[in-house]
Every structure is written in C-alpha cells, then in structure tokens.
Amino acid sequence: MELGWVSVVPPVAAIALAMATRQVIPSLLFGVTVGWTAMAGWDPLAGLADTVTALVDVFKSGYNTKVILFSALVGALITLTQRSGGVEGFVRWMQALNIGKTRRSASLVAWVTGLVVFVESSITCLVVGAVARPLSDAAGVSREKLAYVCDSTSAPVCILIPLNAWGAYVMGLLAIQGIDQPLIVLLEAIPLNFYALVALFGTLLVILLQKDFGPMKKAEDRARNEGKLLADGALPMISSEVIAMPMKEGLTPRKRNMLVPLAVLIVMMPLGLYLTGRTAILEQRAAAEGRADAIGLELDAIGLELDAIGLELSNLDTELAAIPAGEAMLQELGKARQAALEAEREALPSAAALELDVFNILGQGSGSTAVLWAVLASTLIAAFMALAQRLLSFGEVNSLILQGMAGLMPMAVIMVLAFAINNTCSAMETGPYVASLVEPWLSPALLPFLLFVCACFIAFSTGTSWGTFGIMMPIGIPLVAAMGGSLPLVVAAILGGGVFGDHCSPISDTTVISSMATACDHIDHVRTQLPYALVAAAIAGVGYLIAGALVVFL
C-alpha cells in the first residue's frame, strides 16, 4: 500500500507525543491507531478494529513473544538476587576491591561490561544493568546516565565486534546482493562505521571527563547535589517495589548469589545461539537433501516420459498431424517442468551455506530464543541457590518470581506497542517511502552521506536497525555498483544509520530494554541520550561527506 507522506505520520506522531506528554503507552497506541485508520481509508471504526487485530498479531511473531517473556523474567531474577543478599554482597565485594566507589569508576564498570559482553544487544543491556546498577546507585550516578552508558554499549558494540548474530545477519544480506566475500566487506566496513565508533568512544570520553551537557547535565547535577537518582515524577520501567526490594532480614550478604546467576546468563547466550543455529542448519540440510532427492526422482520420471513421447512421435505417421501436435505439446510441457525443477534444484541452499561453521551457526541461531533460555536458566539457578542455602522458602521464591514479573508489566505493554507500531510502519511501507525521497539527490560523492541520513531516519521512525539494514542494503549496494565508489563505505553508512535508530529511538526494543535494565524512566532516558546521539550522528555525517568526496575525487 502506497500512502506517501502519510506513512511517516504514525511513528513521528507517536514519538513526538511521547516526548511532549511523557506518556509512552497512550502515545504509541495513538500512533498505531492513526496508521491503521489511514490504511482503512480513514474509517475510524475499521481503523479501531484493525488496531486491535494488530496488537493481537504482535504475538504471532515468535521473536516478539520471546522478547516480552524474557523481559518479564528479568524482574524475577532481580527480586531473587536482591532478596537473597546477592546484590548487597556483590556491591560490598566490589567496593572492598575499590571498584565502582566513585561516579567515574562505576560508569567505567558499566562501559567495560558492555564492551566485553557483545554476543547480543539485549543480553548486553541486561548484564550491564545487573552489574552496574547497584554500583551506580551506591556511587550516586543518575539512572539516566547509566541508561545512556548501557544503551551506548549495546548495538554499537554488537555491530563493531560482529562475532554474533548481528555480523551473521549483515553477511547474509551482503551475500543476497551478490557479494562474493561478505566477511571481508564487513570487516573493511568496521573502521568506517563512524557513528558506532563515535557513539561508543564518545561515551567513554564523557565518563572520563565527567562533563555532560543538555538534559543529562541537569540529571547528573540533581543526582550529585540532591542525591536523587531519578527525577521527581519519574516512572521507572521497573516498579519501585522490585528495585527497592531489600535483602531478607537476618541474612549474610553473599556475592555468589548474584555472580553465579549472572555467569549462567552470560554463558547460556552463546550456547543458546550455537544450539539453535546448529539445529536450524541440520534441519535445513535434511530438508534440502530430501527435496533434492525428490526433484531427482521427478526429473527421472519426466525424462522417461519425454523419451516415450519422442519414441511415439517418431513412430507416428506424419500425415496424422493432430496426433503429433498433441504429443508435441505434452513434450513441451514436460520440458518446461523439467527446466523449472532444474532451477529449483539450483536454488536450494549450497553445501557451503549449510556447513557447520561459526558464522553459519550464528547466522541461523535464534537470538530471542537464546536470550529467553539464558534468562530462564539464570532465574532458575537463582531460585535453586536460594532454596539450597535455605535463605528463602519455596513460597517466598514463588511470590518473589510473580512479584518481579508483575513489576515489569508497564515495560511489557510498551514492548507490545513498540512491536505493533513497527508492524504498522512495515504495512504502510514507511521505510521504502523515505528511501525514495533521497533518489533525486544521489551522486557518487553524496551517496554514503545520503544513505546514512536515510537509514538514520528510517531506524529512528521504525525502531528497528535490522529492518533498516534489510531495506537499505538492496538499495545502496546496487547504487554503489552502478555509480562507483567504495562498497565498504556504503555498507558502513547503512549500518551506522541503522544503529543510530536502534540506539536512541523511543520505540526501539533495545532502548526500551536499556531503560528497563537500569530502572530508568523511559522518556527521561531518551531525552537525555538524544543530544549525545545527535552529536555522534552529526560527526558521522561530516565523516561520510568527506569520505565520499575523497573516494570520488582522489
């Protein structure tokens, strides 16, 4: 459905309304409703009915459902580790080592943790939140600052260290476009991904210098001078009952009650990717082999049939024109079917694509399934440890799990609406429309810059970096092939623009999870982080203008 400029209205209206009113849920619901009403020809009743259907359809996606489930389970993990004394023990242990005592040190712990845990953006956010939030709270770092560090070390790190599903996905997109050596192109694009580099190391510079600006400066001044980690009236993504859950009276703080579940969380993620990826490849291999065998048998049958027709034609009297004409038609149909089967066999996945190597396994692995397994295993381990040490009763564990999950209900609703507005944008073809706007301005020198700007807008409006990659790669790669220029530079520009949206869009699942993992007000997180992201985007944009000109004119 081509709606033109109307396709941009729902995401822009939802984001603007959320920023202005600080009410995320009604703002996102408004955007979804406007989108489906527009697609229903502005019939309000039909639009409302389609909106309800769209919200229900969110759960048709296994990815969406798993993200919502593992996000809710995080609440259970938090309550268990806090009530059993794990968080208190961890904080005391780190402070005894003189780690995380100061504001700078606590923020550095968050940054380094995000840099090390690069297997998946959601896991990065969850681990950074689990490790750094207790230290940051004790050191007096505002939740907005912690959320900024958490978010800045998730998607940017995952795209710069592509030994994960991100790298495998991008290589798959490059291969589809006919790139013979996608890994080489991706590696060459890493130092040219100006946005991700500036966002990541700009965050480190802000931490080291302890210099902030804009809304973030106000947040840090409030935390430093008034001791308020959250602004007055803030609505953290996790309920205060969960975050403020005290250690059970009479217990001795034990750091292992946090470190062991955390280790399980980290280890289970790559293990889950490996298991799901390996299973998917083996299933595809079996399906491809089975289909190839079936095609071979059908081709043999067609070959025998064609031989029989040919023999019959050769024996027929040439004066009986009607009979040979009918047989000849059967012969042509058989040849056409034969050609179609040969083409289908050629299109089956190659042996190389189904090899059990690292990148194939990562590419086929399910990130959402792996994260769900990791969080579930970590929660079960935390519960088992509390029971085994007789720190909590079975009834207390059960109550804490339910209380923790209930505390994340606002986040779950926001997730549903964020996925719904993403699906709305897909149905309205928002991305392709925005991409079409830059076509009249294209030139070899401006190509990287324009692709970067276009990817930024699409990703910010739709909240999906991977979706942006999928839209922009089929546009950018043929353009650079036709116009000339640097393929790695164009790929880097698209990746950087996609990461910008994933990094700071209020409807991005990574941004929502960052707010949740750090117990920050979602709109406060977006408002305080956006100026830093815009500075990084401006620097990256200038970089692509210069690099594009150098490639063309030198």
ZIGIUR-V464600 format. One record per residue. N is the residue number from 1. RES is the residue in one small letter. PSI is psi in whole degrees, -180 to 180 (999 if undefined). OMEGA is omega in whole degrees, 0 to 359 (999 if undefined). BURIAL is 1 if it has 9 or more other ideal C-beta (glycine too) atoms within 8 Angstrom, else 0. Layout:
BEGIN
n=[N & N]
res=[RES & RES]
psi=[PSI & PSI]
omega=[OMEGA & OMEGA]
burial=[BURIAL & BURIAL]
END
This chain:
BEGIN
n=[1 & 2 & 3 & 4 & 5 & 6 & 7 & 8 & 9 & 10 & 11 & 12 & 13 & 14 & 15 & 16 & 17 & 18 & 19 & 20 & 21 & 22 & 23 & 24 & 25 & 26 & 27 & 28 & 29 & 30 & 31 & 32 & 33 & 34 & 35 & 36 & 37 & 38 & 39 & 40 & 41 & 42 & 43 & 44 & 45 & 46 & 47 & 48 & 49 & 50 & 51 & 52 & 53 & 54 & 55 & 56 & 57 & 58 & 59 & 60 & 61 & 62 & 63 & 64 & 65 & 66 & 67 & 68 & 69 & 70 & 71 & 72 & 73 & 74 & 75 & 76 & 77 & 78 & 79 & 80 & 81 & 82 & 83 & 84 & 85 & 86 & 87 & 88 & 89 & 90 & 91 & 92 & 93 & 94 & 95 & 96 & 97 & 98 & 99 & 100 & 101 & 102 & 103 & 104 & 105 & 106 & 107 & 108 & 109 & 110 & 111 & 112 & 113 & 114 & 115 & 116 & 117 & 118 & 119 & 120 & 121 & 122 & 123 & 124 & 125 & 126 & 127 & 128 & 129 & 130 & 131 & 132 & 133 & 134 & 135 & 136 & 137 & 138 & 139 & 140 & 141 & 142 & 143 & 144 & 145 & 146 & 147 & 148 & 149 & 150 & 151 & 152 & 153 & 154 & 155 & 156 & 157 & 158 & 159 & 160 & 161 & 162 & 163 & 164 & 165 & 166 & 167 & 168 & 169 & 170 & 171 & 172 & 173 & 174 & 175 & 176 & 177 & 178 & 179 & 180 & 181 & 182 & 183 & 184 & 185 & 186 & 187 & 188 & 189 & 190 & 191 & 192 & 193 & 194 & 195 & 196 & 197 & 198 & 199 & 200 & 201 & 202 & 203 & 204 & 205 & 206 & 207 & 208 & 209 & 210 & 211 & 212 & 213 & 214 & 215 & 216 & 217 & 218 & 219 & 220 & 221 & 222 & 223 & 224 & 225 & 226 & 227 & 228 & 229 & 230 & 231 & 232 & 233 & 234 & 235 & 236 & 237 & 238 & 239 & 240 & 241 & 242 & 243 & 244 & 245 & 246 & 247 & 248 & 249 & 250 & 251 & 252 & 253 & 254 & 255 & 256 & 257 & 258 & 259 & 260 & 261 & 262 & 263 & 264 & 265 & 266 & 267 & 268 & 269 & 270 & 271 & 272 & 273 & 274 & 275 & 276 & 277 & 278 & 279 & 280 & 281 & 282 & 283 & 284 & 285 & 286 & 287 & 288 & 289 & 290 & 291 & 292 & 293 & 294 & 295 & 296 & 297 & 298 & 299 & 300 & 301 & 302 & 303 & 304 & 305 & 306 & 307 & 308 & 309 & 310 & 311 & 312 & 313 & 314 & 315 & 316 & 317 & 318 & 319 & 320 & 321 & 322 & 323 & 324 & 325 & 326 & 327 & 328 & 329 & 330 & 331 & 332 & 333 & 334 & 335 & 336 & 337 & 338 & 339 & 340 & 341 & 342 & 343 & 344 & 345 & 346 & 347 & 348 & 349 & 350 & 351 & 352 & 353 & 354 & 355 & 356 & 357 & 358 & 359 & 360 & 361 & 362 & 363 & 364 & 365 & 366 & 367 & 368 & 369 & 370 & 371 & 372 & 373 & 374 & 375 & 376 & 377 & 378 & 379 & 380 & 381 & 382 & 383 & 384 & 385 & 386 & 387 & 388 & 389 & 390 & 391 & 392 & 393 & 394 & 395 & 396 & 397 & 398 & 399 & 400 & 401 & 402 & 403 & 404 & 405 & 406 & 407 & 408 & 409 & 410 & 411 & 412 & 413 & 414 & 415 & 416 & 417 & 418 & 419 & 420 & 421 & 422 & 423 & 424 & 425 & 426 & 427 & 428 & 429 & 430 & 431 & 432 & 433 & 434 & 435 & 436 & 437 & 438 & 439 & 440 & 441 & 442 & 443 & 444 & 445 & 446 & 447 & 448 & 449 & 450 & 451 & 452 & 453 & 454 & 455 & 456 & 457 & 458 & 459 & 460 & 461 & 462 & 463 & 464 & 465 & 466 & 467 & 468 & 469 & 470 & 471 & 472 & 473 & 474 & 475 & 476 & 477 & 478 & 479 & 480 & 481 & 482 & 483 & 484 & 485 & 486 & 487 & 488 & 489 & 490 & 491 & 492 & 493 & 494 & 495 & 496 & 497 & 498 & 499 & 500 & 501 & 502 & 503 & 504 & 505 & 506 & 507 & 508 & 509 & 510 & 511 & 512 & 513 & 514 & 515 & 516 & 517 & 518 & 519 & 520 & 521 & 522 & 523 & 524 & 525 & 526 & 527 & 528 & 529 & 530 & 531 & 532 & 533 & 534 & 535 & 536 & 537 & 538 & 539 & 540 & 541 & 542 & 543 & 544 & 545 & 546 & 547 & 548 & 549 & 550 & 551 & 552 & 553 & 554]
res=[m & e & l & g & w & v & s & v & v & p & p & v & a & a & i & a & l & a & m & a & t & r & q & v & i & p & s & l & l & f & g & v & t & v & g & w & t & a & m & a & g & w & d & p & l & a & g & l & a & d & t & v & t & a & l & v & d & v & f & k & s & g & y & n & t & k & v & i & l & f & s & a & l & v & g & a & l & i & t & l & t & q & r & s & g & g & v & e & g & f & v & r & w & m & q & a & l & n & i & g & k & t & r & r & s & a & s & l & v & a & w & v & t & g & l & v & v & f & v & e & s & s & i & t & c & l & v & v & g & a & v & a & r & p & l & s & d & a & a & g & v & s & r & e & k & l & a & y & v & c & d & s & t & s & a & p & v & c & i & l & i & p & l & n & a & w & g & a & y & v & m & g & l & l & a & i & q & g & i & d & q & p & l & i & v & l & l & e & a & i & p & l & n & f & y & a & l & v & a & l & f & g & t & l & l & v & i & l & l & q & k & d & f & g & p & m & k & k & a & e & d & r & a & r & n & e & g & k & l & l & a & d & g & a & l & p & m & i & s & s & e & v & i & a & m & p & m & k & e & g & l & t & p & r & k & r & n & m & l & v & p & l & a & v & l & i & v & m & m & p & l & g & l & y & l & t & g & r & t & a & i & l & e & q & r & a & a & a & e & g & r & a & d & a & i & g & l & e & l & d & a & i & g & l & e & l & d & a & i & g & l & e & l & s & n & l & d & t & e & l & a & a & i & p & a & g & e & a & m & l & q & e & l & g & k & a & r & q & a & a & l & e & a & e & r & e & a & l & p & s & a & a & a & l & e & l & d & v & f & n & i & l & g & q & g & s & g & s & t & a & v & l & w & a & v & l & a & s & t & l & i & a & a & f & m & a & l & a & q & r & l & l & s & f & g & e & v & n & s & l & i & l & q & g & m & a & g & l & m & p & m & a & v & i & m & v & l & a & f & a & i & n & n & t & c & s & a & m & e & t & g & p & y & v & a & s & l & v & e & p & w & l & s & p & a & l & l & p & f & l & l & f & v & c & a & c & f & i & a & f & s & t & g & t & s & w & g & t & f & g & i & m & m & p & i & g & i & p & l & v & a & a & m & g & g & s & l & p & l & v & v & a & a & i & l & g & g & g & v & f & g & d & h & c & s & p & i & s & d & t & t & v & i & s & s & m & a & t & a & c & d & h & i & d & h & v & r & t & q & l & p & y & a & l & v & a & a & a & i & a & g & v & g & y & l & i & a & g & a & l & v & v & f & l]
psi=[124 & 112 & -2 & -137 & -22 & -28 & -18 & -19 & -49 & -51 & -40 & -43 & -42 & -45 & -45 & -42 & -40 & -41 & -36 & -39 & -16 & 15 & 97 & -48 & -54 & -31 & -45 & -40 & -38 & -45 & -44 & -44 & -43 & -44 & -49 & -28 & -41 & -43 & -19 & 16 & 28 & 26 & 111 & -38 & -44 & -38 & -41 & -42 & -42 & -32 & -45 & -43 & -40 & -38 & -41 & -38 & -17 & -37 & -1 & -26 & 123 & -36 & -50 & -47 & -42 & -40 & -44 & -41 & -48 & -29 & -40 & -38 & -27 & -36 & -40 & -41 & -40 & -48 & -39 & -46 & -31 & -46 & -32 & 1 & 7 & -44 & -46 & -42 & -39 & -45 & -45 & -39 & -45 & -40 & -34 & -27 & 6 & 35 & 128 & 15 & -35 & 167 & -44 & -46 & -42 & -41 & -35 & -38 & -44 & -44 & -46 & -40 & -44 & -34 & -36 & -39 & 87 & 12 & -30 & 139 & -39 & -44 & -39 & -49 & -45 & -43 & -44 & -44 & -44 & -41 & -46 & -25 & -46 & -40 & -43 & -40 & -43 & -32 & -7 & 28 & 134 & 150 & -32 & -41 & -42 & -42 & -38 & -46 & -42 & -49 & -36 & -12 & 16 & -86 & -44 & -41 & -42 & -33 & -24 & -26 & 82 & 30 & 57 & -173 & -29 & -51 & -43 & -39 & -45 & -42 & -36 & -42 & -40 & -41 & -39 & -33 & 8 & 16 & 122 & -37 & 74 & -34 & -43 & -44 & -43 & -43 & -39 & -25 & -20 & -52 & -10 & 0 & 76 & -39 & -50 & -40 & -46 & -40 & -43 & -54 & -20 & -37 & -43 & -41 & -42 & -40 & -47 & -41 & -20 & 40 & 121 & 167 & 166 & -151 & -28 & -37 & -41 & -40 & -43 & -38 & -39 & -45 & -39 & -45 & -31 & -9 & 18 & 113 & -24 & 152 & 156 & 132 & 3 & 149 & 90 & 152 & -16 & 138 & 151 & -29 & -35 & -47 & -39 & 13 & 115 & 162 & 144 & 137 & 139 & -5 & 154 & 128 & 132 & 113 & -28 & -24 & -12 & -40 & -40 & -50 & -35 & -41 & -40 & -42 & -45 & -43 & -37 & -25 & -58 & -33 & -42 & -41 & -43 & -48 & -45 & -38 & -45 & -43 & -43 & -42 & -44 & -39 & -42 & -39 & -45 & -42 & -42 & -42 & -41 & -43 & -38 & -42 & -43 & -41 & -41 & -44 & -41 & -38 & -39 & -43 & -42 & -39 & -43 & -39 & -42 & -38 & -41 & -42 & -44 & -42 & -41 & -42 & -39 & -24 & -12 & 150 & 125 & -17 & -21 & 76 & -32 & -39 & -48 & -35 & -42 & -42 & -38 & -36 & -41 & -37 & -43 & -40 & -40 & -41 & -38 & -43 & -38 & -44 & -39 & -40 & -39 & -41 & -40 & -40 & -38 & -31 & -10 & 149 & 137 & 165 & -37 & -37 & -19 & 18 & 149 & 60 & 172 & -50 & -36 & -44 & -45 & -39 & -33 & -14 & 150 & 109 & -42 & -39 & -42 & -42 & -42 & -45 & -43 & -47 & -41 & -46 & -42 & -42 & -42 & -39 & -43 & -42 & -44 & -42 & -40 & -38 & -43 & -34 & 1 & 37 & -33 & 150 & 167 & -40 & -40 & -42 & -47 & -44 & -41 & -40 & -47 & -40 & -42 & -43 & -39 & -33 & -15 & 14 & -41 & -40 & -41 & -41 & -43 & -40 & -47 & -46 & -36 & -43 & -37 & -41 & -30 & -44 & -35 & -45 & -37 & -43 & -34 & -5 & 46 & -47 & -54 & -35 & -47 & -41 & -36 & -22 & -27 & -10 & -42 & -17 & 2 & 138 & 158 & -41 & -34 & -9 & -52 & -42 & -47 & -38 & -38 & -48 & -44 & -44 & -39 & -48 & -43 & -47 & -40 & -38 & -36 & -20 & 16 & 123 & -43 & -40 & -38 & -43 & -44 & -30 & -44 & -31 & -46 & -15 & -49 & -41 & -47 & -34 & -45 & -30 & -37 & -38 & -19 & 158 & -165 & 118 & -47 & -35 & -43 & -43 & -44 & -40 & -43 & -44 & -43 & -42 & -40 & -40 & -34 & -48 & -43 & -32 & -37 & -1 & 134 & -13 & 11 & 137 & -33 & -40 & -41 & -44 & -35 & -44 & -41 & -47 & -28 & 4 & 47 & 151 & 129 & -46 & -37 & -39 & -47 & -45 & -41 & -30 & -32 & -44 & -39 & -42 & -38 & -38 & -45 & -40 & -39 & -44 & -43 & -40 & -44 & -40 & -40 & -31 & -46 & -47 & -40 & -41 & -41 & -41 & -39 & -42 & -7 & 999]
omega=[180 & 182 & 179 & 185 & 180 & 182 & 180 & 187 & 184 & 181 & 180 & 180 & 181 & 181 & 181 & 181 & 179 & 180 & 184 & 186 & 184 & 178 & 188 & 187 & 179 & 180 & 179 & 178 & 177 & 180 & 179 & 181 & 178 & 181 & 182 & 175 & 177 & 180 & 177 & 180 & 180 & 172 & 187 & 181 & 178 & 179 & 179 & 179 & 179 & 178 & 178 & 178 & 180 & 178 & 178 & 183 & 176 & 184 & 172 & 179 & 177 & 179 & 182 & 183 & 181 & 179 & 179 & 180 & 183 & 177 & 178 & 180 & 178 & 178 & 178 & 179 & 180 & 182 & 181 & 182 & 179 & 184 & 181 & 177 & 181 & 181 & 180 & 178 & 179 & 180 & 180 & 180 & 180 & 179 & 176 & 177 & 183 & 177 & 176 & 180 & 182 & 179 & 180 & 182 & 180 & 179 & 177 & 176 & 179 & 183 & 181 & 178 & 178 & 180 & 184 & 183 & 187 & 187 & 182 & 188 & 180 & 178 & 178 & 180 & 183 & 181 & 178 & 179 & 182 & 183 & 193 & 184 & 178 & 180 & 181 & 178 & 181 & 181 & 178 & 176 & 180 & 179 & 178 & 180 & 179 & 179 & 177 & 179 & 180 & 182 & 184 & 178 & 179 & 181 & 179 & 180 & 182 & 180 & 179 & 177 & 193 & 176 & 186 & 181 & 178 & 181 & 180 & 179 & 180 & 178 & 176 & 177 & 179 & 180 & 179 & 180 & 175 & 178 & 186 & 182 & 184 & 180 & 180 & 180 & 180 & 179 & 178 & 180 & 185 & 180 & 179 & 179 & 189 & 183 & 182 & 180 & 181 & 180 & 183 & 184 & 171 & 176 & 178 & 179 & 178 & 180 & 184 & 182 & 184 & 178 & 180 & 178 & 178 & 181 & 179 & 179 & 178 & 180 & 180 & 177 & 178 & 180 & 183 & 188 & 184 & 181 & 181 & 180 & 178 & 178 & 176 & 180 & 180 & 178 & 181 & 184 & 174 & 183 & 182 & 179 & 180 & 183 & 183 & 180 & 182 & 173 & 180 & 182 & 177 & 180 & 173 & 179 & 181 & 184 & 182 & 180 & 171 & 185 & 182 & 176 & 179 & 178 & 177 & 179 & 183 & 184 & 184 & 183 & 178 & 178 & 178 & 176 & 181 & 184 & 180 & 179 & 180 & 179 & 180 & 180 & 180 & 178 & 178 & 179 & 180 & 180 & 180 & 179 & 179 & 179 & 178 & 178 & 180 & 178 & 179 & 179 & 180 & 177 & 177 & 180 & 179 & 178 & 178 & 180 & 179 & 177 & 180 & 179 & 179 & 179 & 180 & 179 & 182 & 181 & 183 & 176 & 183 & 179 & 179 & 189 & 185 & 182 & 177 & 180 & 178 & 178 & 179 & 178 & 176 & 179 & 179 & 178 & 178 & 179 & 178 & 178 & 178 & 180 & 180 & 179 & 177 & 179 & 178 & 179 & 178 & 183 & 178 & 180 & 180 & 178 & 180 & 181 & 182 & 175 & 180 & 175 & 189 & 186 & 175 & 180 & 179 & 181 & 181 & 181 & 179 & 180 & 182 & 178 & 181 & 179 & 179 & 177 & 184 & 181 & 179 & 179 & 180 & 179 & 179 & 178 & 179 & 179 & 180 & 181 & 179 & 179 & 183 & 179 & 181 & 176 & 181 & 175 & 179 & 178 & 179 & 179 & 180 & 180 & 180 & 179 & 180 & 180 & 179 & 179 & 179 & 180 & 180 & 180 & 177 & 178 & 181 & 178 & 178 & 178 & 180 & 181 & 178 & 177 & 181 & 180 & 174 & 177 & 177 & 179 & 178 & 180 & 180 & 180 & 179 & 182 & 179 & 179 & 179 & 179 & 181 & 182 & 184 & 186 & 181 & 185 & 187 & 172 & 182 & 183 & 183 & 186 & 181 & 181 & 183 & 177 & 178 & 180 & 180 & 179 & 177 & 184 & 180 & 183 & 179 & 183 & 184 & 178 & 181 & 176 & 181 & 176 & 178 & 176 & 182 & 178 & 191 & 181 & 179 & 176 & 187 & 185 & 175 & 179 & 180 & 177 & 182 & 186 & 184 & 181 & 183 & 178 & 178 & 179 & 179 & 178 & 180 & 180 & 179 & 180 & 179 & 178 & 177 & 180 & 178 & 180 & 178 & 184 & 190 & 178 & 180 & 179 & 175 & 180 & 179 & 178 & 178 & 180 & 176 & 177 & 180 & 185 & 182 & 180 & 181 & 170 & 188 & 181 & 176 & 177 & 182 & 182 & 183 & 182 & 187 & 178 & 178 & 180 & 179 & 176 & 178 & 179 & 179 & 178 & 179 & 179 & 177 & 178 & 180 & 174 & 181 & 182 & 179 & 178 & 181 & 181 & 184 & 190 & 179 & 999]
burial=[0 & 0 & 1 & 0 & 0 & 0 & 1 & 1 & 1 & 1 & 1 & 1 & 1 & 1 & 1 & 0 & 1 & 1 & 1 & 0 & 0 & 0 & 0 & 1 & 1 & 1 & 1 & 1 & 1 & 1 & 1 & 1 & 1 & 1 & 1 & 1 & 1 & 1 & 1 & 1 & 0 & 0 & 0 & 0 & 0 & 1 & 1 & 1 & 0 & 1 & 1 & 0 & 0 & 1 & 1 & 0 & 1 & 1 & 0 & 0 & 1 & 0 & 0 & 1 & 1 & 1 & 1 & 1 & 1 & 1 & 1 & 1 & 1 & 1 & 1 & 1 & 1 & 1 & 1 & 1 & 1 & 1 & 1 & 1 & 1 & 1 & 1 & 1 & 1 & 1 & 1 & 1 & 1 & 1 & 1 & 0 & 0 & 0 & 1 & 1 & 1 & 0 & 1 & 1 & 1 & 1 & 1 & 1 & 1 & 1 & 1 & 0 & 1 & 1 & 1 & 0 & 1 & 1 & 1 & 1 & 1 & 1 & 1 & 1 & 1 & 1 & 1 & 1 & 1 & 1 & 1 & 1 & 1 & 1 & 1 & 1 & 1 & 1 & 1 & 1 & 1 & 1 & 1 & 1 & 1 & 1 & 1 & 1 & 1 & 1 & 1 & 1 & 1 & 1 & 1 & 1 & 1 & 1 & 1 & 1 & 0 & 1 & 0 & 1 & 1 & 1 & 1 & 1 & 1 & 1 & 1 & 1 & 1 & 1 & 1 & 0 & 1 & 0 & 1 & 0 & 0 & 1 & 0 & 0 & 1 & 1 & 0 & 1 & 1 & 1 & 0 & 1 & 1 & 1 & 1 & 1 & 1 & 1 & 1 & 1 & 0 & 1 & 1 & 1 & 0 & 1 & 1 & 0 & 0 & 0 & 0 & 1 & 0 & 0 & 1 & 1 & 1 & 0 & 1 & 1 & 0 & 1 & 1 & 0 & 0 & 0 & 0 & 0 & 1 & 1 & 1 & 0 & 0 & 1 & 0 & 1 & 1 & 1 & 1 & 0 & 0 & 1 & 1 & 0 & 1 & 0 & 1 & 1 & 0 & 0 & 1 & 0 & 1 & 1 & 1 & 1 & 1 & 1 & 1 & 1 & 1 & 1 & 0 & 1 & 1 & 1 & 0 & 1 & 1 & 1 & 1 & 1 & 1 & 1 & 1 & 1 & 1 & 1 & 0 & 1 & 1 & 0 & 0 & 1 & 1 & 0 & 0 & 1 & 0 & 0 & 1 & 1 & 0 & 0 & 1 & 1 & 0 & 1 & 1 & 0 & 0 & 1 & 1 & 0 & 1 & 1 & 0 & 0 & 1 & 1 & 0 & 1 & 1 & 0 & 0 & 1 & 0 & 0 & 0 & 0 & 0 & 0 & 0 & 1 & 0 & 0 & 1 & 1 & 0 & 1 & 1 & 0 & 0 & 1 & 1 & 0 & 1 & 1 & 0 & 0 & 1 & 1 & 0 & 1 & 1 & 0 & 0 & 1 & 0 & 0 & 0 & 0 & 0 & 1 & 0 & 0 & 0 & 0 & 1 & 1 & 1 & 1 & 1 & 1 & 1 & 1 & 1 & 1 & 1 & 1 & 1 & 1 & 1 & 1 & 1 & 1 & 1 & 1 & 1 & 0 & 1 & 1 & 1 & 0 & 1 & 1 & 1 & 0 & 1 & 0 & 1 & 1 & 0 & 0 & 0 & 1 & 1 & 0 & 0 & 1 & 1 & 1 & 1 & 1 & 1 & 1 & 1 & 1 & 1 & 1 & 1 & 1 & 1 & 1 & 1 & 1 & 1 & 1 & 1 & 1 & 1 & 1 & 1 & 1 & 1 & 1 & 1 & 1 & 1 & 1 & 1 & 0 & 1 & 1 & 1 & 0 & 0 & 1 & 0 & 0 & 0 & 1 & 0 & 1 & 1 & 1 & 1 & 1 & 1 & 1 & 1 & 1 & 1 & 1 & 1 & 1 & 1 & 1 & 1 & 1 & 1 & 1 & 1 & 1 & 1 & 0 & 1 & 1 & 1 & 1 & 1 & 1 & 1 & 1 & 1 & 1 & 1 & 1 & 1 & 1 & 0 & 0 & 1 & 0 & 1 & 1 & 1 & 1 & 1 & 1 & 1 & 1 & 1 & 1 & 1 & 1 & 1 & 1 & 1 & 1 & 1 & 1 & 1 & 1 & 1 & 1 & 1 & 1 & 1 & 1 & 1 & 1 & 1 & 1 & 1 & 1 & 1 & 1 & 1 & 1 & 1 & 1 & 1 & 1 & 1 & 1 & 1 & 1 & 1 & 1 & 1 & 1 & 1 & 0 & 1 & 1 & 1 & 0 & 1 & 1 & 1 & 0 & 1 & 1 & 1 & 0 & 1 & 1 & 1 & 0 & 1 & 1 & 0 & 0]
END
